[in-house]
């Protein structure tokens, strides 16, 4: 698994997510703990483009949900 691009509320969190990959997997909550609260009072999304087992994957995870 490799994260190509990841943003949370418009803020780049690609490096942070790549550092959380363990045994080719990642379990992380879409939350302000990723980079603070870039848009106070707005529901944010974690958007991730990745390569998983050779396949391109795009995920959009609502604030509070798990990747």
C-alpha positions as CSV (number, residue, x, y, z in Angstrom):
1,X,0.0,0.0,0.0
2,X,1.2,3.5,-0.8
3,X,-0.7,6.8,-0.4
4,X,-0.3,8.9,-3.5
5,X,-2.3,11.9,-2.2
6,X,-4.3,12.6,0.9
7,X,-6.1,15.7,2.1
8,X,-8.2,16.5,5.1
9,X,-10.4,19.7,4.8
10,X,-8.1,20.8,1.9
11,X,-4.8,20.3,3.9
12,X,-2.2,17.8,2.6
13,X,-1.8,14.9,5.0
14,X,-0.1,12.5,2.5
15,X,3.2,12.1,4.5
16,X,1.3,11.7,7.8
17,X,-0.8,8.9,6.4
18,X,2.1,7.2,4.7
19,X,3.9,7.1,8.1
20,X,0.9,5.3,9.7
21,X,1.0,2.3,7.2
22,X,1.9,-0.9,9.1
23,X,2.0,-4.3,7.4
24,X,0.6,-2.8,4.2
25,X,-2.5,-1.5,6.1
26,X,-3.7,1.7,7.7
27,X,-6.4,2.3,10.3
28,X,-7.0,5.9,11.1
29,X,-9.9,8.1,12.0
30,X,-10.8,11.0,9.8
31,X,-10.6,13.8,12.4
32,X,-9.0,17.1,13.4
33,X,-6.1,15.1,15.0
34,X,-4.7,14.7,11.5
35,X,-3.8,18.4,11.1
36,X,-5.9,20.6,13.4
37,X,-9.2,22.1,12.3
38,X,-8.7,23.7,8.9
39,X,-12.4,24.7,8.6
40,X,-14.0,25.4,11.9
41,X,-17.7,24.6,12.0
42,X,-17.6,22.7,8.7
43,X,-17.8,18.9,8.3
44,X,-14.6,17.8,6.7
45,X,-13.6,14.8,4.6
46,X,-10.4,12.8,4.3
47,X,-9.8,12.1,0.6
48,X,-7.2,9.5,-0.2
49,X,-5.8,8.3,-3.5
50,X,-3.7,5.2,-3.0
51,X,-2.2,2.1,-4.6
52,X,-3.4,-1.1,-2.8
53,X,-2.2,-4.5,-4.1
54,X,-1.4,-2.9,-7.5
55,X,-4.9,-1.3,-7.8
56,X,-5.7,2.4,-7.8
57,X,-8.1,3.3,-5.0
58,X,-9.9,6.5,-4.1
59,X,-11.7,6.9,-0.7
60,X,-13.6,9.8,0.7
61,X,-14.2,9.5,4.5
62,X,-16.4,11.8,6.4
63,X,-15.1,13.4,9.6
64,X,-15.4,10.9,12.5
65,X,-15.4,7.8,10.3
66,X,-12.5,5.3,9.9
67,X,-10.2,4.7,6.9
